[in-house]
């Protein structure tokens, strides 16, 4: 699948950062050349904002880049500016700090994600989504659900990313709004269907897994092109994107420890089936009462 606009913008930012470092210039010096703030240069290099072609040309001159390499970067800048209005309509409900993630999700080659207390968006059944957004008190539930359902298209691409999930057992027992066997039964049946897809891998980390502790939620994204791999960490006030090589490796090591302690795919399927039966029995008891 072709890279998204955000993917190309992030790729351009990476290339400009590497070129600046090779030229021995600081972000502050580039800001002086462009007549802007150092903060804006940082946002350009991180892919958080777009950049005008004139500014790209000015940077290439400052970095002493010309010829084929300059043409490649200018073409990338044109592609990164090629679409507008992508986040209009119902998509506008997505927080700005999460938009880079959802734009890059379809462009990734591999995604590895860990969740300790909740079911991640791409795995959620529609019943689970509705319950979650309603309990949260969201004012535009329909738009939120439509956007989250859109994300599931990543599984239907001609060449989808290898999407690897590790879920804590806690995420499978903590329903939105408290005990809700109907919601969780639907969710487990939904994941059993999703897990049949060739590039979707689900692994449960049971309560009795042999780990000293578990980390906060995180997602690792790897890309097939020159887009820099990164780790995404979400918190109550926003999201953080880390692409420093040392930081990235820390999270890869953390993933490997979690994966080593988690159940294998066949064991996870059996875990889902047994837990689904538990919720089915609980639902039947409630119905009889």
C-alpha positions as CSV (number, residue, x, y, z in Angstrom):
1,X,0.0,0.0,0.0
2,X,1.2,3.5,-0.8
3,X,2.5,5.5,2.2
4,X,0.1,7.9,3.7
5,X,0.7,11.7,3.6
6,X,1.7,11.6,7.3
7,X,4.1,8.7,6.6
8,X,5.8,10.8,3.8
9,X,5.9,13.9,6.0
10,X,7.6,11.9,8.8
11,X,10.0,10.4,6.3
12,X,10.8,13.9,4.9
13,X,11.4,15.2,8.5
14,X,13.8,12.3,9.2
15,X,15.7,13.0,6.0
16,X,16.0,16.7,6.7
17,X,17.2,16.0,10.3
18,X,19.9,13.6,9.1
19,X,20.9,16.1,6.4
20,X,21.1,18.9,9.0
21,X,23.2,16.8,11.3
22,X,25.6,15.8,8.5
23,X,26.0,19.5,7.6
24,X,26.8,20.2,11.3
25,X,24.0,22.8,11.8
26,X,21.8,23.2,14.8
27,X,18.0,23.5,14.7
28,X,18.4,27.1,16.0
29,X,20.6,27.9,13.0
30,X,18.1,26.4,10.5
31,X,15.4,28.5,12.3
32,X,17.4,31.6,11.7
33,X,17.7,30.7,8.0
34,X,14.0,30.1,7.6
35,X,12.9,33.0,9.8
36,X,11.0,30.9,12.3
37,X,11.4,29.4,15.7
38,X,13.6,26.5,16.7
39,X,10.4,24.7,17.9
40,X,8.9,24.8,14.4
41,X,12.1,23.3,13.0
42,X,11.8,20.5,15.6
43,X,8.2,19.9,14.5
44,X,9.2,19.8,10.8
45,X,11.9,17.2,11.6
46,X,9.5,15.1,13.7
47,X,6.8,15.1,11.0
48,X,4.3,16.9,13.3
49,X,3.8,19.8,10.8
50,X,4.1,20.2,7.0
51,X,6.8,22.3,5.4
52,X,6.6,24.7,2.4
53,X,8.6,23.8,-0.7
54,X,10.4,27.2,-0.5
55,X,11.6,26.3,3.0
56,X,12.7,22.8,1.9
57,X,14.8,24.5,-0.9
58,X,16.3,26.9,1.6
59,X,17.3,24.0,3.9
60,X,18.8,22.0,1.0
61,X,20.9,25.0,0.1
62,X,22.1,25.4,3.7
63,X,22.9,21.7,3.8
64,X,24.7,21.9,0.5
65,X,22.5,19.2,-1.1
66,X,21.9,19.3,-4.8
67,X,21.3,17.1,-7.8
68,X,19.4,13.8,-7.6
69,X,19.3,13.8,-3.7
70,X,17.7,17.3,-3.7
71,X,15.2,16.3,-6.4
72,X,14.2,13.2,-4.3
73,X,13.6,15.3,-1.2
74,X,11.7,17.9,-3.1
75,X,9.4,15.2,-4.6
76,X,8.9,13.8,-1.1
77,X,8.0,17.3,0.1
78,X,5.4,17.7,-2.7
79,X,3.9,14.2,-1.9
80,X,3.7,15.1,1.8
81,X,1.7,18.2,0.9
82,X,-0.5,16.4,-1.5
83,X,-3.7,15.9,0.5
84,X,-5.8,18.2,2.6
85,X,-8.9,17.7,4.6
86,X,-8.1,14.1,5.6
87,X,-9.3,14.8,9.1
88,X,-12.5,16.5,8.3
89,X,-16.0,15.2,9.0
90,X,-16.3,12.3,11.5
91,X,-12.5,11.8,11.5
92,X,-12.1,15.1,13.2
93,X,-13.1,13.5,16.5
94,X,-9.7,11.9,16.7
95,X,-7.3,13.8,19.0
96,X,-4.5,15.6,17.0
97,X,-1.8,13.7,18.9
98,X,-3.2,10.4,17.8
99,X,-3.5,11.2,14.1
100,X,0.1,10.5,13.2
101,X,-0.4,7.0,14.7
102,X,-3.5,6.2,12.7
103,X,-2.1,7.6,9.5
104,X,1.1,5.5,9.8
105,X,-0.7,2.3,11.0
106,X,-1.5,1.1,7.4
107,X,2.0,2.0,6.1
108,X,3.8,-0.1,8.7
109,X,5.5,-3.4,7.9
110,X,5.1,-4.7,11.5
111,X,3.3,-3.5,14.6
112,X,3.9,-4.9,18.0
113,X,1.7,-3.7,20.8
114,X,1.2,-4.4,24.5
115,X,-1.9,-3.6,26.6
116,X,-2.2,-4.3,30.3
117,X,-5.7,-3.1,31.2
118,X,-7.7,-2.5,28.0
119,X,-8.5,-4.0,24.6
120,X,-6.8,-1.9,21.9
121,X,-8.9,-0.2,19.3
122,X,-8.3,-2.4,16.2
123,X,-9.3,-5.5,18.2
124,X,-12.5,-4.1,19.7
125,X,-15.9,-5.4,18.7
126,X,-18.6,-2.9,17.9
127,X,-20.5,-3.8,21.0
128,X,-17.4,-3.2,23.1
129,X,-16.8,0.2,21.5
130,X,-20.4,1.4,22.0
131,X,-20.2,0.4,25.7
132,X,-16.9,2.0,26.2
133,X,-17.7,5.3,24.6
134,X,-21.1,5.5,26.3
135,X,-19.6,4.8,29.7
136,X,-17.0,7.5,29.0
137,X,-19.8,10.0,28.4
138,X,-18.7,10.8,24.8
139,X,-20.9,13.3,23.0
140,X,-20.3,11.9,19.5
141,X,-20.4,8.2,19.9
142,X,-21.4,7.5,16.3
143,X,-18.3,9.4,14.9
144,X,-16.0,7.7,17.4
145,X,-17.3,4.2,16.4
146,X,-17.1,5.0,12.7
147,X,-13.5,6.1,13.0
148,X,-12.5,3.1,15.1
149,X,-14.2,0.8,12.6
150,X,-12.2,2.5,9.8
151,X,-9.0,1.4,11.5
152,X,-10.0,-2.2,11.1
153,X,-9.4,-1.7,7.3
154,X,-5.7,-2.2,8.1
155,X,-6.4,-6.0,8.4
156,X,-8.0,-6.1,4.9
157,X,-5.1,-4.5,2.9
158,X,-3.6,-6.5,0.1
159,X,-0.4,-6.6,2.2
160,X,-1.4,-5.7,5.8
161,X,1.3,-5.2,8.4
162,X,2.2,-8.1,10.7
163,X,0.1,-7.0,13.7
164,X,1.2,-8.6,17.0
165,X,-0.8,-8.1,20.1
166,X,0.0,-9.0,23.7
167,X,-2.9,-8.6,26.1
168,X,-2.9,-8.9,29.8
169,X,-5.5,-11.3,31.3
170,X,-6.7,-8.2,33.1
171,X,-7.8,-6.6,29.8
172,X,-10.0,-9.5,29.2
173,X,-11.7,-9.3,32.6
174,X,-12.2,-5.6,33.0
175,X,-15.3,-4.6,31.0
176,X,-16.2,-1.0,30.3
177,X,-18.5,0.2,33.1
178,X,-17.9,-2.9,35.3
179,X,-19.1,-6.5,35.0
180,X,-20.7,-7.1,31.6
181,X,-20.6,-10.7,30.4
182,X,-22.6,-10.0,27.2
183,X,-20.0,-7.3,26.1
184,X,-17.0,-9.5,27.0
185,X,-18.5,-12.6,25.4
186,X,-19.0,-10.7,22.2
187,X,-15.5,-9.3,22.4
188,X,-13.9,-12.7,22.9
189,X,-15.8,-14.2,20.0
190,X,-14.8,-11.2,17.8
191,X,-11.1,-11.7,18.6
192,X,-11.3,-15.4,17.9
193,X,-12.5,-14.5,14.4
194,X,-9.8,-11.8,13.9
195,X,-7.1,-14.2,15.0
196,X,-7.8,-16.4,12.0
197,X,-6.3,-13.8,9.8
198,X,-2.8,-14.6,8.4
199,X,-1.0,-11.6,9.8
200,X,-2.8,-11.1,13.1
201,X,-1.1,-12.6,16.2
202,X,-2.8,-12.5,19.6
203,X,-1.1,-13.6,22.8
204,X,-2.4,-13.5,26.3
205,X,-0.2,-12.7,29.3
206,X,-1.9,-14.6,32.1
207,X,-1.9,-13.5,35.7
208,X,0.5,-16.4,36.6
209,X,3.1,-15.4,34.0
210,X,6.7,-15.4,35.4
211,X,7.6,-11.7,35.2
212,X,9.0,-9.4,37.8
213,X,6.7,-6.7,36.6
214,X,4.9,-5.4,33.5
215,X,5.5,-2.1,31.7
216,X,3.0,0.6,30.8
217,X,1.2,0.1,27.4
218,X,3.3,0.8,24.3
219,X,3.3,0.1,20.5
220,X,6.3,-0.5,18.3
221,X,6.0,0.4,14.6
222,X,8.5,-0.8,12.0
223,X,8.4,0.5,8.4
224,X,9.4,-1.0,5.0
225,X,10.7,2.3,3.6
226,X,13.0,5.0,5.0
227,X,10.4,6.1,7.6
228,X,12.1,5.9,10.9
229,X,10.8,3.1,13.2
230,X,9.3,4.4,16.4
231,X,7.6,3.6,19.7
232,X,4.2,5.2,20.6
233,X,3.2,5.7,24.2
234,X,-0.2,7.1,25.1
235,X,-1.1,8.8,28.4
236,X,-4.1,10.7,29.7
237,X,-3.0,14.1,28.2
238,X,-1.7,12.9,24.8
239,X,0.8,10.6,23.1
240,X,4.6,10.4,22.8
241,X,6.6,9.2,19.7
242,X,10.1,8.0,20.5
243,X,12.4,7.2,17.6
244,X,15.8,7.4,19.3
245,X,17.6,4.1,18.6
246,X,18.6,3.5,22.2
247,X,15.0,4.2,23.4
248,X,13.6,2.0,20.6
249,X,15.8,-0.9,21.6
250,X,14.7,-0.7,25.3
251,X,11.1,-1.2,24.2
252,X,12.0,-4.0,21.8
253,X,13.8,-5.8,24.7
254,X,10.7,-5.2,26.9
255,X,8.5,-6.6,24.2
256,X,10.7,-9.7,23.9
257,X,10.4,-10.3,27.7
258,X,6.6,-10.0,27.5
259,X,6.4,-12.3,24.5
260,X,8.5,-14.9,26.1
261,X,6.2,-15.0,29.1
262,X,2.9,-14.9,27.1
263,X,0.9,-17.8,25.9
264,X,1.5,-19.2,22.4
265,X,-1.2,-18.6,19.7
266,X,-2.9,-22.0,20.2
267,X,-2.8,-21.6,24.0
268,X,-4.3,-18.1,23.6
269,X,-7.2,-19.5,21.4
270,X,-7.9,-22.0,24.1
271,X,-7.8,-19.3,26.8
272,X,-10.3,-17.2,24.8
273,X,-12.6,-20.2,24.3
274,X,-12.6,-21.1,28.0
275,X,-13.1,-17.5,29.1
276,X,-15.9,-17.0,26.6
277,X,-17.6,-20.1,28.0
278,X,-17.3,-18.6,31.5
279,X,-19.0,-15.4,30.3
280,X,-21.6,-17.4,28.5
281,X,-22.5,-19.3,31.7
282,X,-22.6,-16.0,33.7
283,X,-24.9,-14.4,31.1
284,X,-27.2,-17.4,31.2
285,X,-27.4,-17.2,35.0
286,X,-28.3,-13.5,34.7
287,X,-31.0,-14.3,32.2
288,X,-32.6,-16.9,34.4
289,X,-32.7,-14.6,37.4
